[in-house]
């Protein structure tokens, strides 16, 4: 969260490589946040991820995305963008969903 807040505080962030879109960068950062929140809420690495844990991680990530967009509103010339929030939420949802699915797969295979 500190990394995201710090990046959001830069008035004129450096240009991204042409292969990386702004929305892709948002999704990647929030993928990381979502994954860290899922593992943190699960309390240990070996514990299975429940649907509830994954859902809470997505909700917290999305709420942080809202606060990040509000924060950017106060950093000229940055602005709030609904599509950034959508990318944030999709990144966190992808991470939480992947970890939840991995837990199901691990459970079925006895890993």
URQUIMO-V107665 format. One record per backbone hydrogen bond with DSSP energy under -1.0 kcal/mol. NH is the residue of the N-H (numbers start at 1). CO is the residue of the C=O. Records with the same first field share a line. If there is no record, write none. Layout:
NH = CO  CO
//
This chain:
5 = 1
6 = 2
7 = 3
8 = 4
20 = 17
25 = 21
26 = 22
27 = 23
28 = 24
29 = 25
30 = 26
31 = 27
32 = 28
33 = 29
34 = 30
35 = 31
36 = 32
37 = 33
38 = 34
39 = 35
40 = 36
41 = 37
42 = 38
54 = 50
55 = 51
56 = 52
57 = 53
58 = 54
59 = 55
60 = 56
61 = 57
62 = 58
63 = 59
64 = 60
65 = 61
66 = 62
67 = 63
68 = 64
69 = 65
70 = 66
71 = 67
72 = 68
73 = 69
74 = 71
75 = 72
78 = 75
85 = 81
86 = 82
87 = 83
88 = 84
89 = 85
90 = 86
91 = 87
92 = 88
93 = 89
94 = 90
95 = 91
96 = 92
97 = 93
98 = 94
99 = 95
100 = 96
101 = 97
102 = 98
103 = 99
104 = 100
105 = 101
106 = 102
107 = 103
108 = 104
109 = 105
111 = 106
//
